Amino acid sequence: MGDTQARHLVLLGTGTSVGVPMIGCHCDVCESDDPRNQRTRCGVAVEAPEGLFLIDTPPELRLQLVRERIDNVHAALFTHDHADHIFGLDDLRICGQRLGQSIPLYCELPVEEQIRRAYHYAFSTPSPSTHRGAIPRLHFERIDLQPFSLLGTTVTPIRLQHGRLPVLGFRFNNVAYCTDVSQIPASSWAQLEGLDVLIIDALRDKPHPTHFSVDQSLDVIHRVQPRKAYLTHISHDLDHDTTNARLPENVEMAWDGLKIPLEDPS
């Protein structure tokens, strides 16, 4: 990936933990023909100067990467350890084989511990019967809330609250990604200032104990004043077109496959 090539953030998925359409539901949104109402679980791909990294590895990761024609992933960041954010990790096995090296996983200690439990076969001594390629090549890098360099991009972790669970958002190139959030700690607001783009959780209209509602997200957007904002982690309660019609001019519903240009800092 050359330095002169335009780079993007790609929203691989924009749906809530059960996805949209939801199993067994026949509401208007779940049966909609609008592809923007078909939402896989939340994840992001970021084209950096020296490669591509993911934010979270949702269960549909293989389908998302194939859909976006993404051939290789060089690293992954994790917001937290819930199933809809980590259970596509084995899909990176082919990337480690292709690259010939292990893929770094950037996360906090509780997330590492859960990934080690869920993917124990990737971090234990292989049995004699294990064939080559059966085990993903992965290693952990600890996030400590300090900015760090990744593939030529500076990444700033942002502390958020997902109900009572501390989680992370991430900022880079004046873009911030804040999924699965119901509260922003006082110490984190400054990290959301001066944004070109804010991507933020907006599950539904009705309040939820662990996610922002649409109105709560709009309050955040009004406070931090990004040039553009997108709503993500969307449930089947929100139709794309009808919700968009009532949003402020600089706010839009996100959709699977949305590409957001990343401008290099001057």
RAUR-V70225 format. One record per residue. N is the residue number from 1. SS is DSSP state (a for helix, b for strand, c for the rest). Layout:
n=N ss=SS
n=N ss=SS
This chain:
n=1 ss=c
n=2 ss=c
n=3 ss=c
n=4 ss=c
n=5 ss=c
n=6 ss=c
n=7 ss=b
n=8 ss=b
n=9 ss=b
n=10 ss=b
n=11 ss=b
n=12 ss=b
n=13 ss=b
n=14 ss=c
n=15 ss=b
n=16 ss=c
n=17 ss=c
n=18 ss=c
n=19 ss=c
n=20 ss=b
n=21 ss=c
n=22 ss=c
n=23 ss=c
n=24 ss=c
n=25 ss=c
n=26 ss=c
n=27 ss=c
n=28 ss=c
n=29 ss=c
n=30 ss=c
n=31 ss=c
n=32 ss=c
n=33 ss=c
n=34 ss=c
n=35 ss=a
n=36 ss=a
n=37 ss=a
n=38 ss=c
n=39 ss=b
n=40 ss=c
n=41 ss=b
n=42 ss=c
n=43 ss=b
n=44 ss=b
n=45 ss=b
n=46 ss=b
n=47 ss=b
n=48 ss=b
n=49 ss=c
n=50 ss=c
n=51 ss=b
n=52 ss=b
n=53 ss=b
n=54 ss=b
n=55 ss=b
n=56 ss=c
n=57 ss=c
n=58 ss=c
n=59 ss=c
n=60 ss=c
n=61 ss=a
n=62 ss=a
n=63 ss=a
n=64 ss=a
n=65 ss=a
n=66 ss=a
n=67 ss=a
n=68 ss=c
n=69 ss=c
n=70 ss=c
n=71 ss=c
n=72 ss=c
n=73 ss=c
n=74 ss=c
n=75 ss=b
n=76 ss=b
n=77 ss=b
n=78 ss=c
n=79 ss=c
n=80 ss=c
n=81 ss=c
n=82 ss=c
n=83 ss=a
n=84 ss=a
n=85 ss=a
n=86 ss=a
n=87 ss=c
n=88 ss=c
n=89 ss=a
n=90 ss=a
n=91 ss=a
n=92 ss=a
n=93 ss=a
n=94 ss=a
n=95 ss=a
n=96 ss=a
n=97 ss=a
n=98 ss=a
n=99 ss=a
n=100 ss=c
n=101 ss=c
n=102 ss=c
n=103 ss=b
n=104 ss=b
n=105 ss=b
n=106 ss=b
n=107 ss=b
n=108 ss=c
n=109 ss=a
n=110 ss=a
n=111 ss=a
n=112 ss=a
n=113 ss=a
n=114 ss=a
n=115 ss=a
n=116 ss=a
n=117 ss=a
n=118 ss=a
n=119 ss=c
n=120 ss=a
n=121 ss=a
n=122 ss=a
n=123 ss=c
n=124 ss=c
n=125 ss=c
n=126 ss=c
n=127 ss=c
n=128 ss=c
n=129 ss=c
n=130 ss=c
n=131 ss=c
n=132 ss=c
n=133 ss=c
n=134 ss=c
n=135 ss=c
n=136 ss=c
n=137 ss=c
n=138 ss=b
n=139 ss=b
n=140 ss=b
n=141 ss=b
n=142 ss=b
n=143 ss=c
n=144 ss=c
n=145 ss=c
n=146 ss=c
n=147 ss=c
n=148 ss=b
n=149 ss=b
n=150 ss=b
n=151 ss=c
n=152 ss=c
n=153 ss=b
n=154 ss=b
n=155 ss=b
n=156 ss=b
n=157 ss=b
n=158 ss=b
n=159 ss=b
n=160 ss=b
n=161 ss=b
n=162 ss=b
n=163 ss=c
n=164 ss=c
n=165 ss=b
n=166 ss=b
n=167 ss=b
n=168 ss=b
n=169 ss=b
n=170 ss=b
n=171 ss=b
n=172 ss=b
n=173 ss=c
n=174 ss=c
n=175 ss=b
n=176 ss=b
n=177 ss=b
n=178 ss=b
n=179 ss=c
n=180 ss=c
n=181 ss=c
n=182 ss=c
n=183 ss=b
n=184 ss=c
n=185 ss=c
n=186 ss=a
n=187 ss=a
n=188 ss=a
n=189 ss=a
n=190 ss=a
n=191 ss=a
n=192 ss=a
n=193 ss=c
n=194 ss=c
n=195 ss=c
n=196 ss=c
n=197 ss=b
n=198 ss=b
n=199 ss=b
n=200 ss=b
n=201 ss=b
n=202 ss=c
n=203 ss=c
n=204 ss=c
n=205 ss=c
n=206 ss=c
n=207 ss=c
n=208 ss=c
n=209 ss=c
n=210 ss=c
n=211 ss=c
n=212 ss=c
n=213 ss=c
n=214 ss=a
n=215 ss=a
n=216 ss=a
n=217 ss=a
n=218 ss=a
n=219 ss=a
n=220 ss=a
n=221 ss=a
n=222 ss=a
n=223 ss=a
n=224 ss=a
n=225 ss=c
n=226 ss=c
n=227 ss=c
n=228 ss=b
n=229 ss=b
n=230 ss=b
n=231 ss=b
n=232 ss=b
n=233 ss=c
n=234 ss=b
n=235 ss=c
n=236 ss=c
n=237 ss=c
n=238 ss=c
n=239 ss=c
n=240 ss=a
n=241 ss=a
n=242 ss=a
n=243 ss=a
n=244 ss=a
n=245 ss=c
n=246 ss=c
n=247 ss=c
n=248 ss=c
n=249 ss=c
n=250 ss=c
n=251 ss=b
n=252 ss=b
n=253 ss=b
n=254 ss=c
n=255 ss=c
n=256 ss=c
n=257 ss=c
n=258 ss=c
n=259 ss=b
n=260 ss=b
n=261 ss=b
n=262 ss=b
n=263 ss=c
n=264 ss=c
n=265 ss=c
n=266 ss=c
